[in-house]
């Protein structure tokens, strides 16, 4: 694998922004219009909303469910209209058109035109056009929010592909975006301050891929999944090794025998210096190959073994702690320990996939933000708990 890009050539192109959208399809809406006033967008919602906020305009209307009676009635009218003509399901993108139109049915017609469907033929009962409309609606329903983070030009190209009937390309791009979105959650599991440089570089390539899923090939998706799995295991090993280093450093500083001489001091200082150098290299070098990361972690573990040898000598000599002696600090809990505690499992229990999935579903039912109180503080706390649940679940799945 290339040292300068974890996704190979495609990763370098994504990060450098040199992949261009083909001109085979003319965008239905100009990019300038997408970035300013038009709220009737199907894809690229995040970029358009950010551009509107920076220019002092209100963000795009929400496409999630709303409790406002007026909007509920408008949407109910559209649902009845679609039921009468045989259209289903109702993708989230539809409601942006409906909510921004004076007449909700006109907004629904605008939405159908935007996805390449003729509303007049649908209303006239044209079975072929109705079948094609339902095919697109099902595709958009499955896509969900996968294209919310794409760049404006990419969003326009995707909408042009959709309206021209090139559904296979849109479906493949949605699958790639969904996979990259799941991989990007590594950034939530490992905060920026605790990441190794290789993970930071990889996440930058993944973010670039999310901005342009049309440029991602199936082989890139498989490569990204394989790299993400290996980096996850490396981060777990690195985190555990660094916590062991910190715990050993504290223990030795607290319990260092006064009669020990220069030989033991050299062992401690050399091991700590080696651990510090390895940590600095792993955190700063964004171009390390994965096999080099494994070697560095193994060296860190060997440095810890030398520190643990000193700790074992102290423990064997001291026996039980003397009355009044300061307590020995236990090593901090690892991410795995915290995940096991969060799920209510004993630290030594052997997990299986079925038990883990069953416990996750039970916790998800009780911790979902929809079950929290409507006030903002309760919603924020519930959202944080739900994010923690998913982060711990992703971690435990790596161990079963």
C-alpha positions in Angstrom: 0.0 0.0 0.0 1.3 3.4 -0.9 2.9 5.3 2.0 1.4 8.6 1.0 -2.2 7.5 0.7 -4.1 4.7 2.6 -6.5 4.4 -0.3 -3.8 4.3 -2.9 -4.1 6.5 -6.0 -7.8 7.2 -5.4 -7.0 8.6 -1.9 -4.4 11.0 -3.2 -6.9 12.3 -5.9 -9.7 12.6 -3.4 -7.6 14.6 -0.9 -6.1 16.7 -3.6 -9.4 17.5 -5.2 -8.3 16.7 -8.7 -11.1 14.3 -9.5 -13.5 16.1 -11.7 -17.2 15.4 -12.5 -17.8 14.5 -16.1 -19.7 16.8 -18.4 -21.8 14.1 -19.9 -24.8 15.2 -17.8 -25.8 18.9 -17.5 -26.7 19.7 -13.9 -30.4 20.5 -13.6 -29.8 23.4 -11.1 -26.8 25.7 -11.4 -24.2 25.4 -8.7 -24.5 29.1 -7.9 -28.3 28.7 -7.4 -27.7 25.6 -5.2 -25.4 27.7 -3.0 -27.7 30.6 -2.5 -31.5 30.6 -2.6 -33.0 27.4 -3.9 -34.2 25.2 -1.0 -35.4 22.5 -3.4 -32.3 20.3 -3.3 -32.2 16.5 -3.2 -28.5 16.0 -2.3 -25.7 18.0 -0.8 -27.9 19.5 1.9 -25.0 20.2 4.4 -23.0 22.2 1.9 -26.0 24.3 0.8 -27.1 25.0 4.4 -23.5 26.0 5.3 -23.3 28.4 2.3 -26.7 29.9 3.2 -25.7 30.5 6.8 -22.4 32.1 5.8 -24.3 34.5 3.5 -26.8 35.5 6.3 -29.7 33.4 4.9 -31.7 31.0 7.0 -30.7 27.3 6.8 -32.7 24.9 4.7 -36.0 23.7 6.2 -35.8 20.4 8.1 -36.9 17.2 6.4 -37.4 15.3 9.7 -40.8 14.9 11.3 -42.4 18.0 12.7 -45.0 18.6 15.4 -46.3 21.8 13.8 -50.0 21.1 12.9 -49.9 23.2 9.7 -46.9 21.3 8.3 -48.4 18.0 9.4 -51.6 18.7 7.4 -49.6 19.8 4.3 -47.6 16.5 4.4 -50.8 14.5 5.1 -52.3 16.0 1.9 -49.3 14.9 -0.1 -49.5 11.4 1.4 -53.2 11.1 0.5 -52.4 12.4 -3.0 -49.6 9.8 -3.5 -51.8 7.0 -2.2 -54.5 7.9 -4.7 -52.1 7.7 -7.7 -50.2 4.7 -6.3 -46.9 6.2 -5.3 -44.8 5.0 -2.3 -42.7 5.2 -0.2 -42.1 8.8 0.9 -38.4 9.7 1.0 -37.1 12.4 3.2 -36.1 14.5 0.2 -39.7 14.9 -0.8 -40.6 17.0 2.2 -38.1 19.8 1.4 -40.0 20.5 -1.8 -43.4 20.2 -0.1 -42.5 22.5 2.8 -41.0 25.2 0.6 -43.9 25.4 -1.9 -47.0 27.6 -1.4 -49.2 24.6 -2.5 -47.9 21.2 -1.1 -49.2 19.4 -4.2 -47.2 21.8 -6.4 -44.2 21.0 -4.3 -44.8 17.3 -4.8 -45.0 17.8 -8.6 -41.7 19.8 -8.6 -40.1 16.9 -6.7 -41.3 14.4 -9.3 -39.9 16.6 -12.1 -36.6 16.9 -10.2 -36.2 13.1 -10.2 -37.1 12.8 -13.9 -40.7 11.8 -13.5 -43.6 13.4 -15.5 -46.4 14.3 -13.0 -49.0 14.6 -15.8 -48.4 11.0 -16.9 -48.5 9.8 -13.3 -51.8 11.5 -12.7 -53.2 10.1 -15.9 -52.5 6.6 -14.7 -49.6 5.7 -17.0 -48.5 2.4 -15.4 -44.9 2.5 -16.8 -44.3 6.0 -15.4 -45.8 5.0 -12.1 -43.6 2.0 -11.9 -40.5 4.1 -12.7 -41.6 6.7 -10.1 -41.9 4.0 -7.4 -38.5 2.7 -8.4 -36.9 6.1 -7.9 -38.8 6.7 -4.6 -37.6 3.4 -3.3 -34.0 4.2 -4.3 -34.2 7.7 -2.5 -35.8 6.1 0.5 -32.9 3.6 0.8 -30.3 6.4 0.2 -31.7 8.5 3.1 -29.0 11.0 4.2 -26.0 9.3 2.5 -25.5 12.2 0.1 -26.0 15.1 2.5 -22.3 15.8 2.8 -21.4 15.7 -0.9 -19.9 18.8 -2.6 -22.3 21.0 -4.5 -21.0 20.0 -8.0 -21.2 16.3 -7.0 -24.7 16.8 -5.8 -25.7 18.4 -9.1 -24.1 15.6 -11.0 -25.9 13.0 -8.9 -29.2 14.7 -9.4 -28.6 14.8 -13.1 -27.8 11.0 -13.1 -31.0 10.4 -11.1 -33.2 12.4 -13.4 -31.7 10.8 -16.5 -32.5 7.3 -15.2 -28.9 6.2 -14.5 -30.0 4.5 -11.2 -27.3 1.9 -11.0 -24.6 4.7 -10.7 -26.6 6.5 -8.1 -27.2 3.3 -6.1 -23.5 2.3 -6.3 -22.5 5.8 -5.1 -25.0 5.6 -2.2 -23.5 2.3 -1.1 -20.0 3.7 -1.2 -21.1 6.8 0.7 -22.9 4.7 3.4 -19.7 2.6 3.9 -17.5 5.7 4.1 -19.9 7.3 6.6 -19.7 4.2 8.9 -15.9 4.3 8.6 -15.9 8.1 9.5 -17.4 7.2 12.8 -13.9 6.1 13.9 -13.4 9.8 14.5 -16.1 9.7 17.1 -14.6 6.7 18.8 -11.1 8.1 18.9 -11.0 11.9 19.6 -8.4 13.9 17.6 -6.0 14.2 20.6 -5.8 10.5 21.0 -5.4 9.4 17.4 -2.3 8.1 15.7 -1.2 10.1 12.6 -2.1 7.3 10.2 -5.7 7.3 11.4 -5.9 11.1 11.0 -4.6 10.8 7.4 -7.0 8.0 6.6 -10.0 9.9 8.0 -9.1 12.9 5.9 -9.2 10.6 2.8 -12.6 9.2 3.9 -14.0 12.7 4.4 -12.9 13.5 0.8 -14.6 10.4 -0.4 -17.8 11.4 1.3 -17.6 14.7 -0.6 -17.4 12.9 -3.9 -18.8 9.3 -3.8 -19.0 9.2 -7.6 -15.2 8.9 -7.7 -15.2 5.8 -5.4 -14.9 2.4 -7.0 -16.0 -0.9 -5.5 -12.4 -1.9 -4.9 -11.9 1.4 -3.0 -14.8 0.5 -0.7 -13.4 -2.9 0.1 -9.9 -1.4 0.7 -11.3 1.2 3.0 -13.2 -1.3 5.1 -10.1 -3.5 5.4 -7.9 -0.5 6.4 -10.5 0.8 8.9 -10.6 -2.6 10.6 -6.9 -2.9 10.9 -6.5 0.7 12.1 -9.2 0.1 14.8 -7.2 -2.9 16.1 -4.0 -0.8 16.1 -5.7 2.0 17.9 -7.0 -0.4 20.6 -3.5 -1.9 21.0 -1.8 1.5 21.1 -4.3 2.9 23.6 -3.8 -0.1 25.9 0.0 0.1 25.6 0.0 3.8 26.4 -2.2 3.4 29.4 0.1 0.7 30.7 3.1 3.0 30.2 1.4 5.8 32.2 0.4 3.4 35.0 3.9 2.0 35.2 5.5 5.5 35.3 3.2 6.5 38.2 3.8 3.2 40.1 7.6 3.4 39.8 7.7 7.1 40.8 5.6 6.3 43.9 7.3 3.0 44.9 10.9 3.4 43.8 13.2 1.7 46.3 15.8 4.2 47.7 18.5 1.5 47.7 18.3 0.8 43.9 21.3 2.1 42.0 22.2 3.3 38.5 21.4 0.0 36.7 17.7 0.1 37.6 17.5 3.8 36.9 19.0 3.2 33.4 16.4 0.5 32.7 13.6 2.8 33.7 14.8 5.9 31.9 15.6 4.0 28.7 12.2 2.3 28.6 10.3 5.5 29.3 12.4 7.4 26.6 11.7 4.6 24.1 8.0 4.7 24.9 7.9 8.5 24.6 9.8 8.4 21.2 7.4 5.8 19.8 4.3 7.7 21.0 5.6 10.9 19.3 6.4 9.1 16.1 3.0 7.3 15.9 1.0 10.5 16.7 2.9 12.8 14.3 3.9 10.6 11.3 0.8 10.5 9.0 2.6 8.5 6.3 3.5 5.3 8.3 2.6 2.1 6.6 0.4 -0.2 8.6 3.1 -2.9 9.0 5.4 -0.2 10.4 2.7 0.8 12.9 2.5 -2.8 14.1 6.2 -2.9 14.6 6.1 0.4 16.6 3.4 -1.0 18.9 5.4 -4.2 19.5 8.4 -2.1 20.5 6.2 -0.1 22.8 4.9 -3.3 24.4 8.5 -4.5 24.9 9.4 -1.2 26.6 6.4 -1.7 28.9 7.6 -5.2 29.6 10.9 -3.8 31.0 9.0 -1.4 33.2 6.7 -4.2 34.4 9.8 -6.3 35.3 10.9 -3.5 37.6 7.4 -3.3 39.1 7.4 -7.1 39.7 10.7 -6.8 41.5 9.3 -4.1 43.8 6.1 -6.2 44.5 8.1 -9.3 45.3 10.3 -7.4 47.7 7.7 -5.4 49.5 5.0 -8.1 50.0 2.0 -6.5 51.7 1.8 -2.7 51.9 2.9 -1.2 55.1 0.3 0.6 57.3 0.0 4.2 56.3 1.8 3.6 52.9 0.3 5.5 50.0 -2.0 3.3 47.9 -0.8 2.0 44.5 -2.6 3.5 41.6 -4.4 0.9 39.5 -4.0 1.2 35.8 -6.7 3.4 34.2 -9.6 1.5 32.6 -9.2 0.9 28.9 -11.8 1.7 26.3 -12.7 -2.0 26.3 -13.2 -2.0 30.1 -15.5 1.0 29.8 -17.5 -0.5 27.0 -18.0 -3.7 29.0 -19.1 -1.7 32.0 -21.5 0.4 29.8 -23.1 -2.8 28.5 -23.3 -4.4 32.0 -21.0 -7.3 31.2 -18.4 -8.7 33.6 -14.8 -7.9 32.5 -13.9 -11.6 32.1 -17.1 -12.8 30.4 -16.7 -14.4 27.0 -18.9 -12.5 24.5 -20.7 -14.0 21.6 -22.3 -12.1 18.8 -25.9 -13.0 19.6 -25.7 -11.9 23.3 -24.0 -8.7 22.3 -26.6 -7.9 19.7 -29.5 -8.7 22.1 -28.0 -6.4 24.8 -27.5 -3.6 22.3 -31.1 -3.7 21.1 -32.4 -3.6 24.7 -30.2 -0.6 25.6 -31.0 1.1 22.3 -34.8 1.0 23.1 -34.2 2.7 26.5 -31.5 5.2 25.4 -32.9 6.4 22.1 -33.4 10.2 22.1 -37.1 9.7 21.0 -37.8 8.3 24.5 -36.2 11.3 26.3 -38.0 14.4 27.6 -38.6 17.1 25.0 -36.5 19.8 26.7 -33.2 20.6 25.1 -31.0 19.5 28.1 -32.6 16.0 28.2 -32.4 15.7 24.5 -28.7 16.6 24.5 -28.0 14.1 27.3 -29.9 11.4 25.5 -28.1 12.1 22.3 -24.7 11.8 24.1 -25.7 8.5 25.7 -26.9 7.1 22.3 -23.6 8.1 20.7 -21.7 6.4 23.5 -23.8 3.3 23.1 -23.0 3.1 19.4 -19.3 3.8 20.0 -19.0 1.1 22.6 -21.0 -1.4 20.5 -18.6 -0.8 17.5 -15.7 -1.5 19.8 -17.1 -4.7 21.4 -18.0 -6.1 17.9 -14.3 -6.1 17.2 -13.8 -8.6 20.1 -16.4 -11.2 19.1 
